[in-house]
């Protein structure tokens, strides 16, 4: 009995964790444990033997049980102390500011443009970036053999084998949203549609993905004069220059008639661009009166309704306003560039608070 006692007390003292302790408990006191087996043998003993062995085995069982409990508590204490030591925290240290993100110029300018047009009563409309050939071209009065299709450097989606419908495209402009908005809302309507567009082109001022904002206003008596006013108001607010001057130049788009490209007065003196002064003109957008065929494609009766549309490049607006020379850098995800040209997340552009401060 003394041998058993020493063996288990030593083993318990040396146990490294709770699992080890449990193994020892089973080995000594479990159903087939060494001490349990001895206790079962008591029945075969003579009454005299039993009188000695009975209390001795019971005492041994109690001693082992308390040794197990004490060791378990000690192990738990040690584990807690180790956690307290490892997870120690000096709450008197000064806080370390987290690295701060910033708002990308494209997001900033999209917000600015949206705030300005919202103030003039334009709601925001959206459409898919993977667009059917019909919405991207036909519905905008660009039939299959029209030369404008070639000018768009279109990305085509692949077609299932044997499919003879024209392939879907990555939309080459935001103009298809005009059709979707007309179909969804009917007339009268006043929307802008900012979003991503795609063309297979790459140099300092072109990237295969870029951003446009489309505008559309349709009512019974909307004229070219309304278009001029809206665009002049927009440019004054956007460039934050009182004396902006626009030049409407006759042009051609299949989806508008008449069509005009709009240039803004600027100067390039000393290599820096200044808006609203000087003797240079820079093209900033395309526009016109919505073609009757486009109204029809949108489900609107051209004998009853008329309106204007315009489209401009958001990235280009950002480059002009914030003096960013290379468009490709917009999409490089270079943190140094983003920190330099980015905007604080808390400075939401509003007309009353200032668009860009
Ligand atoms: N969709 C034209 C483009 O991507 C831009 C444009 C021109 C949109 C005239 C219009 C418009 O709504 O009236 O080049």
Boltz pocket constraint, residues with backbone or C-beta under 6 A from the ligand:
constraints:
  - pocket:
      binder: B
      contacts: [[A, 172], [A, 173], [A, 174], [A, 175], [A, 214], [A, 215], [A, 253], [A, 255], [A, 256], [A, 260], [A, 285], [A, 286], [A, 287], [A, 288], [A, 309], [A, 310], [A, 311], [A, 312]]
      max_distance: 6.0
